[in-house]
Amino acid sequence: MQTIRNFRHARVLGLAAAIALGGMSTGAIADQVSAAQAGKLAAAAQGAPLNATERQMLTRAAQANMAEVAAAELAKTKSSNENVLKFAQQMIKDHSHALKEITAVAEKYDVRMPKDAGRSHANALKKMNQLSADEFDRQYLSQAGVQEHKDTKQLVENLRNSSNPELKALGEKLTPVIEAHLKMANDLS
């Protein structure tokens, strides 16, 4: 409580000194106060800060998309199956776009995005890279294609159920894409 009083006192003294020195007119002070209030109102309209669970959902969504892109990039080098290659190219396009959208929302809420998909995804890719082309195709479609999209579908559902309007909208936007990917992977498997 004392810290708050000291802060308020220092602010009042600073404003008084600025006025006394002629550095700021009362109109300029009013403009600054109005601008600060407008900024707070804009932030409030954008939504409350994200809680830890919501921040984690954005981070996990980013990692899931990074993992899909990395697996698809590997598929482009390992597979010779035309259908798998088309699927991989679609994954790169759609998941790169989704990652940009996730990052844009994360930036609004000052959520730091991960640099990579995480250790477990890196280890899985390392193992997949050692497989023959045919075995790779099977693993890629069952893991990155089906299982990862099932997991991501649940994650997107959690976004859709968020009380934050931007997370909810992001989840709504990503749902049909994830469902289409899951269908494609199941059809190819």
N, C-alpha and C positions, 0 to 999 in steps of 0.2 A: 504494500500500500504506500509506503514511504517512497519507493522508487517511482511510482506513478505520479505522486505529488511533485517530486523533484523534476521529473520529465516535463510535466505541465508547466511548472514554474520556469524552467529553462526555456521552454517554447515561448511563453509570454514575454520573458525578458528579451529573447532574441527578436521577436516581432517589435517590441518597444524600441529596442536599439536600432533596428532597421528604419523605423519611422523617424526616430530622433535624428539619425544621421542623414535623413533625406533619401536613403537608398530605396525606399518603397513608399508609395503613397497608400492611403487607406483603400483607395480603389484597387490598387495592385494586390494588396493583401486580400481583399474580398474576392478578386478574381482567382487568386491561388487557392483560397479556401473553397470556392465554388468548384474549381477544377478537381481538387482533391475529393470533394464530396461526389462529384460526377464519376470519378474513377472508382470510388467505392461502390456506388450504385451499379455501375456497369459490371463490376466483379460479382456483385450479389446477384444480378440478373443472369449472369453466366452459370451460376450454380454454386453451391457450397463446395468448399475444398473436398477433394476425394479422401475417403478414409483408406486405411491400410489395405483392406480387402480389394477395394476398387483400384488402387494403385497397382496391386499385385496382378489383378486381372489384365490390366493394360500391358504390364511387363510380360506376362505369360502369353498374351495374344501376339505381342511382338516377336517373342522367341519362337512361337509356333509357326509364324509366317517366315521367319528367317530359316527355320529348319526345313520347311517345304521348298523354299528357293534353293537351299544348299543341296538337298536331295535331288531336286530336279536338274540342277547343274551337273551333278554326278551322273545322273541317268543319261544326259546328253553325251557323255563320254563313254559310258559303259554299255549302253543298250544299242542294239541294231534293229530292234523291233519298231516298225514305223508307228504303230499305235501307241506304244510306250513313249516314243519320242514326241509325238503330238501332245500326249497327256502332259509330259514334262514341260513342254514349251508353254502350255496353258497354265500350268502351276506357277511358272516363273512370272508370267504376265500378271495373273490375278493376285498372287501372294505379294508381289512387289508393290502393286497398287494398294492392297489392303494394308501393308506395312506403312506406306506413306500416310494413309488415313489414320491409322492408330497413332503414329508419331505426331501428327497434327493435333490430335486430341490431347495426347500426353504433354505436348509443349504448352498448351493452354493451362494445364494444371501443374506445370513444373514437375512432371514425372520423368525421371531420368531413364532413358531407354537403354536396354542391354546392348552390348557391343556384338554379341553373337548368340547363337541358339542355345548355348549351354553345353556342359560337359557330356551329358547323357546322349544328346543328339550327335555330338562330335564323335563319340565312341561308336554309336550305331553306324554312322557314315563310314568310319574307318573299317568296320567289319564288312559292310556292304561293298566297299571298294575292293575287297579281296575275293569276292565271289565271281564265278564265271558269268558270262553274259546272260544265259538263260536263268540261272539261279538268281542273279541280280534282279532281273525283270520280275520274277515271282516275289522276291523279298520287297522290292521297291513298291510294287502294287499293293501288297498286303500290309506293309508297315506304313510307308509315307502316304500311300493312296487310301487305304481303308482305315487302319487303326488310328493314324494321326488325325484324319478328318473326323472320325467319331469323337476323339478327344477334343478337337477344336470345336466341333458342333456343341458340345457341352459347355465349353468356355464361352462361346458366342451366346448361348442361351443365358448364361449368367450375366453377360453384359446387357442383354435384353431385359433382364429382370432387375437391373439396377434402378435405384431411385433417381440417379443423375440423368437428366434428359439427354445429354450428349453421349453418354455411354449407352443408354438405351437406343438412341438413334444409330449409333455405330453397330450395335448388335443386330438391329433390324436390317441394316444395309448389308452386313456380311452373311447373314443367315442363308439367303438363296444361293449365294456363291458357294458356300461350304457344302450345302446340300447337293448342288450340281456336281461338285468335285467328288463327293462320296458316291453318287450314282455312277459317274464315269469310271471311278476306280473299281466299283463292284462289277460293272459291266465288263471291264477289261480283265478282271480276275476270273 
